[in-house]
C-alpha cells in the first residue's frame, strides 16, 4: 500500500535531507519523498525530495492541472 511504498522508497534512496525545489536543508525539519507523476509505482526515478511546503504545492498543482 501507500505507506509500504514510502517505506520501500526510503530504504532504497535513504532519508531525504535537501529539498529539490527550494534547496532548504532538512536538519531538524521533516523532508518527504514525493512521487513526481502521482502514479506511486516502484520506479526510483519517479521520486523527488521535497520539504513539506514544496510537497504540498506539488500536490496542489497536480490536482489543479488534472481537474480540468
DSSP file (Angstrom, degrees, kcal/mol; ACC not computed):
  #  RESIDUE AA STRUCTURE BP1 BP2  ACC     N-H-->O    O-->H-N    N-H-->O    O-->H-N    TCO  KAPPA ALPHA  PHI   PSI    X-CA   Y-CA   Z-CA
    1    1 A X     >        0   0    0      0, 0.0     4,-2.3     0, 0.0     5,-0.2   0.000 360.0 360.0 360.0-168.3    0.0    0.0    0.0
    2    2 A X  H  >  +     0   0    0      1,-0.2     4,-1.9     2,-0.2     5,-0.2   0.917 360.0  44.3 -58.7 -50.6    0.8    3.7    0.2
    3    3 A X  H  > S+     0   0    0      1,-0.2     4,-2.1     2,-0.2    -1,-0.2   0.906 112.9  52.1 -65.5 -42.1    2.8    3.5    3.5
    4    4 A X  H  > S+     0   0    0      1,-0.2     4,-2.3     2,-0.2    -1,-0.2   0.876 107.8  52.3 -61.8 -38.4    4.7    0.4    2.4
    5    5 A X  H  X S+     0   0    0     -4,-2.3     4,-2.6     2,-0.2    -1,-0.2   0.919 109.2  48.7 -64.4 -44.0    5.7    2.1   -0.8
    6    6 A X  H  X S+     0   0    0     -4,-1.9     4,-2.2     2,-0.2    -2,-0.2   0.866 110.6  51.4 -65.1 -35.5    7.1    5.1    1.0
    7    7 A X  H  X S+     0   0    0     -4,-2.1     4,-2.0     2,-0.2    -2,-0.2   0.919 110.8  48.9 -64.6 -43.2    9.0    2.8    3.4
    8    8 A X  H  X S+     0   0    0     -4,-2.3     4,-2.2     2,-0.2    -2,-0.2   0.917 110.3  50.7 -61.9 -45.1   10.5    0.9    0.4
    9    9 A X  H  X S+     0   0    0     -4,-2.6     4,-3.3     1,-0.2     5,-0.4   0.921 110.1  50.0 -59.7 -44.8   11.5    4.3   -1.3
   10   10 A X  H  X S+     0   0    0     -4,-2.2     4,-1.9     1,-0.2    -1,-0.2   0.877 110.5  49.7 -64.4 -36.9   13.2    5.4    1.9
   11   11 A X  H  < S+     0   0    0     -4,-2.0    -1,-0.2     2,-0.2    -2,-0.2   0.887 117.7  41.0 -66.7 -37.4   15.1    2.1    2.2
   12   12 A X  H  < S+     0   0    0     -4,-2.2    -2,-0.2    -5,-0.2    -3,-0.2   0.903 130.9  23.0 -76.0 -42.9   16.2    2.4   -1.5
   13   13 A X  H  < S-     0   0    0     -4,-3.3    -3,-0.2     1,-0.3    -2,-0.2   0.522 101.8-130.3-107.3  -8.7   17.0    6.1   -1.6
   14   14 A X     <  -     0   0    0     -4,-1.9     2,-0.5    -5,-0.4    -1,-0.3  -0.253  47.6 -39.4  85.7-177.8   17.7    7.0    2.0
   15   15 A X        -     0   0    0     -4,-0.1    17,-0.1    -2,-0.1     2,-0.1  -0.739  65.2-122.7 -86.0 126.5   16.2    9.8    4.1
   16   16 A X        +     0   0    0     -2,-0.5    15,-0.3    15,-0.1     3,-0.1  -0.394  33.2 172.8 -68.4 144.7   16.0   13.0    2.1
   17   17 A X        +     0   0    0      1,-0.3     9,-5.0    -2,-0.1     2,-0.4   0.522  60.1  48.3-128.3 -12.6   17.8   16.0    3.5
   18   18 A X  B    S-A   25   0A   0      7,-0.3     2,-0.3     8,-0.1    -1,-0.3  -0.992  78.6-122.0-137.2 129.5   17.6   18.7    0.9
   19   19 A X     >  -     0   0    0      5,-2.5     4,-1.2    -2,-0.4    31,-0.2  -0.501  12.8-148.6 -70.5 129.0   14.5   20.0   -1.0
   20   20 A X  T  4 S+     0   0    0     29,-3.0    -1,-0.1    -2,-0.3    30,-0.1   0.803  93.6  42.3 -67.3 -30.5   14.9   19.7   -4.7
   21   21 A X  T  4 S+     0   0    0     28,-0.4    -1,-0.1     1,-0.1    29,-0.1   0.950 130.7  15.9 -84.7 -53.4   12.7   22.7   -5.4
   22   22 A X  T  4 S-     0   0    0      2,-0.1    -2,-0.1    29,-0.0    -1,-0.1   0.615  91.8-129.0-101.6 -13.7   13.7   25.3   -2.8
   23   23 A X     <  +     0   0    0     -4,-1.2    -3,-0.1     1,-0.2     2,-0.1   0.495  48.6 157.0  82.7   3.3   17.0   23.9   -1.7
   24   24 A X        -     0   0    0     -6,-0.1    -5,-2.5     1,-0.1     2,-0.3  -0.371  42.1-124.8 -64.2 140.0   16.3   24.1    2.1
   25   25 A X  B     -A   18   0A   0     -7,-0.2    -7,-0.3     1,-0.1    -1,-0.1  -0.692  13.2-136.3 -86.9 139.6   18.3   21.6    4.1
   26   26 A X    >   +     0   0    0     -9,-5.0     3,-1.6    -2,-0.3     2,-0.4   0.115  49.9 140.7 -89.3  22.0   16.3   19.3    6.3
   27   27 A X  T 3  S-     0   0    0      1,-0.3     3,-0.1   -10,-0.2    -2,-0.1  -0.510  88.9  -4.0 -65.6 121.3   18.2   19.4    9.5
   28   28 A X  T 3  S+     0   0    0     -2,-0.4     2,-0.3     1,-0.2    -1,-0.3   0.468 121.8  96.1  75.3  -0.4   15.6   19.4   12.2
   29   29 A X  S <  S-     0   0    0     -3,-1.6     2,-0.5   -12,-0.1    -1,-0.2  -0.892  80.2-112.8-118.8 151.5   12.9   19.5    9.6
   30   30 A X        -     0   0    0     -2,-0.3    22,-0.7    -3,-0.1     2,-0.3  -0.721  32.0-164.0 -85.3 129.0   10.9   16.7    8.1
   31   31 A X  E     -B   51   0B   0     -2,-0.5     2,-0.3   -15,-0.3    20,-0.2  -0.803   6.1-147.0-110.5 155.0   11.6   16.1    4.5
   32   32 A X  E     -B   50   0B   0     18,-3.1    18,-2.6    -2,-0.3     2,-0.6  -0.869  15.8-133.1-122.7 151.2    9.5   14.0    2.1
   33   33 A X  E     -B   49   0B   0     -2,-0.3     2,-0.4    16,-0.2    16,-0.2  -0.943  35.0-165.4 -94.3 121.3    9.9   11.7   -0.8
   34   34 A X  E     -B   48   0B   0     14,-3.1    14,-2.4    -2,-0.6     2,-0.5  -0.896  21.1-122.5-112.4 139.2    7.2   12.9   -3.3
   35   35 A X  E     -B   47   0B   0     -2,-0.4     3,-0.2    12,-0.2    12,-0.2  -0.690  19.3-149.8 -80.3 124.0    6.0   11.0   -6.3
   36   36 A X  S    S+     0   0    0     10,-2.5    -1,-0.2    -2,-0.5    11,-0.1   0.933  91.2  24.5 -64.2 -50.8    6.6   13.1   -9.4
   37   37 A X  S    S-     0   0    0      9,-0.4    -1,-0.2    25,-0.0    10,-0.1   0.336 102.1-121.1-103.3   8.8    3.7   11.9  -11.6
   38   38 A X  S    S+     0   0    0     -3,-0.2    -2,-0.1     8,-0.2    -3,-0.0   0.762  80.4 116.3  62.2  29.0    1.4   10.6   -8.9
   39   39 A X        -     0   0    0      7,-0.1    -1,-0.1     2,-0.1    -3,-0.0   0.614  65.1-145.6 -98.0 -15.8    1.3    7.0  -10.1
   40   40 A X        +     0   0    0      1,-0.2     2,-0.2     6,-0.2   -35,-0.0   0.900  41.4 150.2  53.3  52.0    3.0    5.6   -7.0
   41   41 A X        -     0   0    0      2,-0.1     2,-2.0     5,-0.1    -1,-0.2  -0.685  62.5 -99.3-105.8 165.4    4.9    2.8   -8.7
   42   42 A X  S    S+     0   0    0     -2,-0.2     2,-0.6     3,-0.0     3,-0.1  -0.335  76.2 130.6 -83.3  57.1    8.3    1.4   -7.6
   43   43 A X    >   -     0   0    0     -2,-2.0     3,-2.1     1,-0.1    -2,-0.1  -0.943  46.1-158.8-110.6 107.4   10.2    3.5  -10.1
   44   44 A X  G >  S+     0   0    0     -2,-0.6     3,-0.8     1,-0.3    -1,-0.1   0.747  89.7  60.4 -62.3 -24.5   13.1    5.1   -8.3
   45   45 A X  G 3  S+     0   0    0      1,-0.2    -1,-0.3    -3,-0.1    -3,-0.0   0.544  93.7  67.1 -79.3  -6.1   13.4    7.8  -11.0
   46   46 A X  G <  S+     0   0    0     -3,-2.1   -10,-2.5    -5,-0.1    -9,-0.4   0.059  86.8  85.3-102.6  23.8    9.9    9.0  -10.3
   47   47 A X  E <   -B   35   0B   0     -3,-0.8     2,-0.3   -12,-0.2   -12,-0.2  -0.956  53.3-172.2-128.0 146.1   10.6   10.3   -6.8
   48   48 A X  E     -B   34   0B   0    -14,-2.4   -14,-3.1    -2,-0.4     2,-0.5  -0.982  27.5-115.4-137.8 146.4   11.9   13.7   -5.7
   49   49 A X  E     +B   33   0B   0     -2,-0.3   -29,-3.0   -16,-0.2   -28,-0.4  -0.701  44.0 168.1 -81.4 126.8   13.0   15.1   -2.3
   50   50 A X  E     -B   32   0B   0    -18,-2.6   -18,-3.1    -2,-0.5     2,-0.1  -0.995  35.0-124.0-140.1 146.1   10.7   17.9   -1.1
   51   51 A X  E  >  -B   31   0B   0     -2,-0.3     4,-2.7   -20,-0.2     5,-0.2  -0.410  45.1 -99.2 -74.1 164.5   10.2   19.9    2.1
   52   52 A X  H  > S+     0   0    0    -22,-0.7     4,-2.3     1,-0.2     5,-0.2   0.878 123.3  52.0 -55.5 -39.6    6.6   19.8    3.4
   53   53 A X  H  > S+     0   0    0      1,-0.2     4,-2.0     2,-0.2    -1,-0.2   0.937 114.0  41.3 -64.1 -47.3    5.8   23.2    1.8
   54   54 A X  H  > S+     0   0    0      2,-0.2     4,-2.6     1,-0.2    -1,-0.2   0.847 112.8  55.3 -70.2 -33.1    7.0   22.3   -1.6
   55   55 A X  H  X S+     0   0    0     -4,-2.7     4,-2.3     2,-0.2    -2,-0.2   0.922 108.8  47.7 -64.0 -43.6    5.4   18.8   -1.4
   56   56 A X  H  X S+     0   0    0     -4,-2.3     4,-2.5    -5,-0.2    -2,-0.2   0.920 112.8  48.6 -62.1 -44.3    2.0   20.4   -0.7
   57   57 A X  H  X S+     0   0    0     -4,-2.0     4,-2.4     2,-0.2    -2,-0.2   0.908 109.8  52.8 -62.3 -42.7    2.5   22.9   -3.6
   58   58 A X  H  X S+     0   0    0     -4,-2.6     4,-1.8     1,-0.2    -2,-0.2   0.918 112.0  45.1 -58.5 -46.2    3.5   20.0   -5.9
   59   59 A X  H  X S+     0   0    0     -4,-2.3     4,-2.3     2,-0.2    -2,-0.2   0.897 111.8  51.6 -67.4 -41.0    0.3   18.0   -5.0
   60   60 A X  H  X S+     0   0    0     -4,-2.5     4,-2.5     1,-0.2    -2,-0.2   0.906 109.6  50.1 -63.1 -41.3   -2.0   21.1   -5.3
   61   61 A X  H  X S+     0   0    0     -4,-2.4     4,-2.4     2,-0.2    -1,-0.2   0.893 109.8  51.0 -64.5 -39.2   -0.6   21.9   -8.8
   62   62 A X  H  X S+     0   0    0     -4,-1.8     4,-2.2     2,-0.2    -2,-0.2   0.927 112.0  46.5 -62.9 -45.1   -1.2   18.3   -9.9
   63   63 A X  H  X S+     0   0    0     -4,-2.3     4,-1.0     1,-0.2    -2,-0.2   0.915 112.3  50.8 -63.7 -42.9   -4.8   18.4   -8.6
   64   64 A X  H  X S+     0   0    0     -4,-2.5     4,-0.7     1,-0.2     3,-0.5   0.917 112.1  46.6 -61.5 -44.7   -5.4   21.8  -10.3
   65   65 A X  H >< S+     0   0    0     -4,-2.4     3,-0.6     1,-0.2    -1,-0.2   0.899 115.6  45.2 -65.3 -41.4   -4.0   20.5  -13.7
   66   66 A X  H 3< S+     0   0    0     -4,-2.2    -1,-0.2     1,-0.2    -2,-0.2   0.519  97.9  71.9 -85.4  -5.4   -6.0   17.3  -13.6
   67   67 A X  H 3<        0   0    0     -4,-1.0    -1,-0.2    -3,-0.5    -2,-0.2   0.798 360.0 360.0 -74.9 -29.4   -9.2   18.9  -12.5
   68   68 A X    <<        0   0    0     -4,-0.7    -1,-0.2    -3,-0.6    -2,-0.2   0.442 360.0 360.0 -86.0 360.0   -9.7   20.5  -16.0
